[in-house]
Amino acid sequence: MINSADVLVMGAGPAALCITAELVQQGLNVQAIASKSPLEPWPNTYGIWASELESLNMQELLKYRWKDTVSFFGDGLNKKGNNCTNHYLDYGLFNSINFQEALLERCNGLAWQVETVKNIEFGEKETVVMCTSGKKYSARLVIDASGHKTPFIRRPKHDQIAKQAAYGVVGKFTSAPVEKNRFVLMDFRPDHLNAKQLSEPPSFLYAMDLGDGSYFVEETSLACAPPVSFESLKARLNSRLSSKGIQIEEIIHEEHCLFPMNLPLPYRDQPLLAFGGSASMVHPASGYLVGSLLRRAPSLAKEIAKVIKKDQRISTSQIARKGWKTLWNTELVQRHRLYQFGLQRLLSFDESLLRSFFDTFFKLPKEDWYGYLTNTLPLPRLFIVMLKLFSIAPLKVRLGMIGFRLKNK
Ligand SMILES: Cc1cc2nc3c(=O)[nH]c(=O)nc-3n(C[C@H](O)[C@H](O)[C@H](O)COP(=O)(O)OP(=O)(O)OC[C@H]3O[C@@H](n4cnc5c(N)ncnc54)[C@H](O)[C@@H]3O)c2cc1C
């Protein structure tokens, strides 16, 4: 058995690095374990609204930043049907290497054990983590930051897990798929789809100009159960491009994205704490997580340090319970329920209803839709924004929001 730590963190993704950095900063004795070294580059490209990082004074971690940020919610059949919505808000992509390095620097040289956790045993005063190598590690508290697929976190069963799925290409194209210096959050124009594709679950284009003649284009299904297949998304992306006479010349990187949007919240009385995808922290309306990790890690680490330092006799499950209470306090749980309710409604929307919904959503004042998408609105305000959205929505969207379906067209 390796010496016991105050806290052991499992994982080396954004969630693990965020929480480990804050725990180390609190002066705790931290152990970290992950199947892959934290020095290995993350496989995903992470995007975020630049003001989320500005409010944390971390905007220098962005590699790309766009001022021209737009979406398209029209039918695209003529100029008017393009319905270009300007977001008037900067969006950015992280420089993942710098982001990883900045978080690791805050871990003060902590060395990760490259191990895969196979089993976890809970005692009164410590938790023992068993790895596939046969090694065991113990700590007063274990935090599972090993992503949404973790088998160790208990949560209610859900028979309809909706997943966000996306297929994307960073590459060179025969002509520009996006205007110069532009970021497109959602291009829902469906005029390249045939009748069969129109009746299938909707998808949109997420795209950006990366400079130097390269672009990132990604066909995305917001949330669907069962998820839209990568083959189907790839076919849709190709038909979207070819309808504009655009071919892919060179693929620099391919991205396959699949993660749950409505994973139920974990039970908050379990002795294992979670953080990140494992803790259902992905925003149910947008699929974003990173801003929330950066905002919520400091207060969680502070609470854990307070509890651990205050009383050496406090049990593992009591520490975990205090952690759960901070991570998912009543306000955040209620907000999460509202988001889940909203997502559940959207799951039944067809292509034209979804376009109409988002067109209305982005007509809300910027502070409202930004606050909704970043989960930064206090509960009463969130509730008011949802009511406001309902009140300004066209009748067919309103009916959809309350669960009625009109026969289309
Ligand atoms: C392709 C893609 C693109 C995304 N884009 C964005 C975006 O632009 N913006 C945004 O905010 N969110 C985005 N997300 C959503 C979310 O931010 C990511 O899923 C994020 O990676 C989740 O972070 P995490 O640290 O919780 O889990 P992960 O990143 O999945 O990390 C899990 C870690 O745990 C380790 N691990 C797993 N099992 C074990 C084990 N048994 N023992 C030890 N270690 C283990 C893994 O090696 C890994 O280090 C995206 C997701 C995907 C899939």
The ligand as an ORCA input file, in Angstrom:
! r2SCAN-3c Opt
* xyz 0 1
  C     -14.858     15.618    -28.909
  C     -15.393     16.441    -27.749
  C     -15.378     17.831    -27.836
  C     -15.814     18.597    -26.746
  N     -15.775     19.951    -26.861
  C     -16.075     20.701    -25.801
  C     -15.929     22.126    -25.860
  O     -15.600     22.677    -26.918
  N     -16.166     22.857    -24.742
  C     -16.549     22.260    -23.567
  O     -16.701     22.957    -22.558
  N     -16.772     20.925    -23.515
  C     -16.533     20.133    -24.584
  N     -16.717     18.787    -24.507
  C     -17.375     18.214    -23.309
  C     -16.404     17.993    -22.116
  O     -15.724     19.205    -21.828
  C     -15.385     16.891    -22.381
  O     -16.045     15.667    -22.518
  C     -14.291     16.787    -21.285
  O     -13.196     16.112    -21.837
  C     -14.730     16.051    -20.024
  O     -13.692     16.211    -19.096
  P     -13.389     15.189    -17.912
  O     -12.052     15.588    -17.367
  O     -14.549     15.086    -17.013
  O     -13.247     13.738    -18.627
  P     -12.219     13.243    -19.739
  O     -11.684     14.358    -20.530
  O     -12.926     12.129    -20.430
  O     -10.992     12.650    -18.908
  C     -11.089     11.425    -18.188
  C      -9.703     11.095    -17.622
  O      -9.815      9.956    -16.755
  C      -8.858      8.962    -17.103
  N      -9.451      7.660    -16.755
  C     -10.576      7.100    -17.279
  N     -10.819      5.917    -16.665
  C      -9.836      5.746    -15.728
  C      -9.540      4.723    -14.771
  N     -10.315      3.640    -14.620
  N      -8.445      4.870    -13.988
  C      -7.647      5.964    -14.116
  N      -7.884      6.956    -14.992
  C      -8.957      6.852    -15.784
  C      -8.626      9.174    -18.600
  O      -7.342      8.666    -18.976
  C      -8.682     10.706    -18.691
  O      -7.445     11.259    -18.296
  C     -16.297     17.973    -25.572
  C     -16.334     16.582    -25.506
  C     -15.893     15.814    -26.577
  C     -15.967     14.291    -26.482
*
